[in-house]
Amino acid sequence: MTKDTQLLNREKWLEETISWGIQGVKGIADSNFTQEEINEIYAPIVQRLLSHYEHSLNAKTGTVQPLLIGIAGSVSVGKSTISNIIKKLVTSPPINLSGQVISTDNFLFPNLQLQKDQILHRKGFPESFDHAAIIKFLSGIREGKPNSIIPIYSHETYDIEGTSHFEVTDLIIIEGVNILQNPPERKGEDQSIRDFLDFSIFIDADESEITQWYEDRFLRYCTLAEDNTKSFFSQFKNLNMEERKELASEIWKSVNKPNLDSYIYPSKKYADLIIKKGHGHLVSSLQVPLSWLSR
């Protein structure tokens, strides 16, 4: 399935959004974005996303169903930061809706299970997720169940650490590498995550950029772990900077790149919106739904 979209470079995107009458956003600060990036890229995206929200009233029950948005893309491409700026825009004045971000990392099998199945080295690949649990979680949201208990993944310990109470909000953003992928090839698992989404976004970038972002993040985690024995990355504290860079490169080539090439990139075709980022995480182009464009 190929979405009906049109590719706009940043200049064309700005020309298009002028006609939407977007007002500059004030009072929303985020260390990951300039005010210009928020106003020119993410505020218009939120405006278009919420144009769907007013149509999500369930006629049978009279209750508003949450707007469920999926955000996919490679490791280190910025899924979490973009998810959080969208949430911040939606939950701040003048919109003031309730919202939250949920990562599919929370549904990774615990390390003990991955070790038992001899797939710890394939964490992030389709088979490393409890896909049935994700589908049950999303089904509960769509069935109007008010709350549930979900596992919580810790990037510090690199494992599942306890659970958290989940309550339905107006907007739910679910982000992860597997958001748009086909279900894993396991018996009885034929529903995909994308079947439950109202709208989906794929964050794209050239592999050379993503590789550098991954290395930067890996080195940052190593530095933060030097005095934290609980961190998964503390095992690398005795490596010098060059050794850490070499290890990051090895992990990218042996784990992240195969996952990107075989499973993540092929799922891009299912996205409603593709955001292409360049150097410095600045957006260079957007492939937008035709329904967003002026007629």
N, C-alpha and C positions, 0 to 999 in steps of 0.2 A: 504494500500500500504506500503510495506517495502522496504527501499532503499537497494541497493547492496553495502554493506560497510564491512570493516574489522576493528576489534578493535586492536589498538596498544597501549601498555603501553608506557610511556615516553621514556624508553630505546630503544624500537623497533622503535618508531617514529624518534628518533635521528639517528639511523642506516639508516633508509630509506631516510631521508632528506640529508644525506651526499652525496648520489648518485645524488642528484639534483644539486649539485654545488652551493649551496647558499653562497653568500658572506656576511660576517658580516656587519650589518648596523651601520653606524657611524653618529653621529650628531643628532640622534633622541632620545630625552630624554622625559620621561613621569614619573611623580611621582607615578603612579599606577603600574609600571612595572620595574623590573630590566632589565639591558641591556641584560643579559643572557636570560631572558624570551622572550624579543623582538626578539633576534636573533635565538633562538632555536625553538620557537613556532610560533610567528606571522609573521615573515618575510617569512618563507616557506609557510604558509597558503596563504599569499598575492601572492606569486609567482604562486601558483597553481590556485588561483582565476583569476588572470590576464591572464593566458593561455587561458581562455575562451574569454576574452575581444577582442582578435584579430579576433575572429570569429563572432563578433556581428555587422558586417557591413550589413546594409540593402541594398540588391541588387537592390531593386526597386527605392529607392530614393537616394542612394549613401550617405546617412547620417549615422553616427554612433549612434546606439541606446545606451542609458546608460546601464551600467551593474548594475542590481538591485539585491541587496543582502538583505536577511532578517535574522535578529538575534533575536532568541526567548529564553525564559527561565523564571525562577521564578523572582518575586520581589527580589531585592537585590543580585542577583547572579552575577552581573557584566556585564550586556548587554551593558550599555552605555559606560563603560570604554573600553571594547573590541571593540565596534563599533568605538570609537574614535582613538584607536591605529591603527586599520586597515586603517581608513581614513588618519591618519598622515603618515603612511608608503606609501600609494598610492599617496599622494599629495606632498611628499618630493622628492628631488633628490635621485636616478637618474630617478625615474618613472615620477614624475611631471604631473600627471593627475589631473583634477579637481574632487572634491568629497565633499559629505556632509552627515550628519547623520540626519534622521528624526525619531522622536518617535511617535508611535501610541497614546501616551498620549495626543497629540495635538488634537486627534479626540474623546476624551472623551466628553460626553454630559456635558454642564455646570452644576454646582451644583444645580442651581434653577430647571433645568429640572429633575435632578436625585431625588431631594426632591419631586417634583411634582409627579413623578412616583413611589415614595417611595422605591427607590433602591440606595440611597446615601451610605448605608452600604455595597453595593455590587459594589462599584467602583473598576474597574479592571476586573470584570466579563464580559462575552461576551455582555450582554444586556446593559452595561454602555457605550459602544462605539457607535459612529455614523458610523456604518459599511458601510452604503451607501455612506457616504462622503469619506471614505478611498478608496472604490472601484472606485469612480469617480476620485479621485486624481491619483490613479495608472493607470486608463484607460487613463487619459490625458497624462501621461508620455509615455505610450506605443503608443499613437496615435501621438506622436511628438509635442504636444502642448508645446511651449517654456517656459511658466511660468503660475503661478496661485497664488491665495491667499489661505493661510491655517491658521487655528486658532493656537494659541500658548498656551500651558499649562504651568502654573507656579507651581513648587514644593514648592515655598514659600507660596503662598496663597491657594494652593491646588485646583485651579480652572482655567478655561480658562480666559486668560487675553489678549484680542486683537487678531490681526492677523499679519501675516508676508508675504512678497512677496517671492515666491519660483521660482527659475530658475533651469532648468535641467542642471546637470553636467555629466561628464564622468562616475562617480561612485555614486550611491545613495544607502546608507545603511538605511533600515527602521527597527527599533528595537522596541520590545514590547512583552508583555506577550501573545498577541493574534495572533502573526505573522503566526503561522502554524495551527491555529485552524479552525474547520469548521465554516461556517457562522452562525450567531445567528439565532434562529428559529423565524424569522419574515417574513411576507409575502413579496415576491418579492426579497429576498436577498439570492441568490443561488450561488454567486461567492465568492470564498475564497481569502484571501490575497495571499496565497501561489501560486495561479494560475498565478500570475504576476511575480514571482521571477525567476531569472536566477539561483540562488544558495541560499541555506538556511543553517543556523547554529543554533544549539541548545546548550545553555550553561547549563551544568548539574553539580550537586554537591549533596552530601549527605544532607538530610534535616537538620541534626544536624548542619552542617556548615552554611547552608542558614539561619537557624533560628538565629544563632549568628550574622551573617552579618546584618540581618534585625534589630536586637536589637541595634547593634553598630551604624547603620545609624539613627535609631530613636532617640537614645540618643544624637547623634551629632546634629541632627536637633533641638532638644529641647534646647541644649546649645546655638546654634547660634540664637535661637529665643528669648532668655531671654531679650534682649534689642531691639527687633524688633517687635513692636505691629502689623505690617502688616502680619507677618508670621502666618500661620495656627497653628503652633506648640507653639505659645506664650501662648495659653490657658493652657499649661502644665507647665508654668514657676514656679508655686508655689508647684509643686510636688517635693519631694525629690528623690534621685537617685533610691532607692528601689521601690518607687511608679511608677516611670517612667519605670523601668524594668518590673514591674508587668503589666502595661498598654500595653507595647510592646508585652508581652507574650499573653495577652488577644486578642489583635488585630490579632496576628499571628494565634492563634488557631481558632478564629471566622471568619476571613476574608481570610487571605492569604493561610492558609493550605487547606481549602475547595476548593479554586480556583486552587491551585496547583494540588491537587489530582484529581479534577473532569475535569479540562479543560487544564491546562498547561502541566502536565506530559503526558497525553494521546496523545498530539500533537507531542511529540518527535519523533515518528515513521516516520514522514514525512520529517525529516531533512536530508540534504545531508551530513552534517558533525556534529558530536557531540563532543564537547569539555568538558571533565570532569575535574573539578577543585577540589582541596583538601585544606588542611589547608594553610592559608595565600594567598589564591587565586591562588596558583601555579597549573599548569596543570599537572594532573597525567596520563591521557590517552586521546586518540583521536580515535573516530570511523570514519574512513575516506572512501571516495568513492574508490571503487576498481580501477577506472580509474587513481587514483593518484599514485598507487603503481608501482614499477619497475617490469618489466616482464623479 
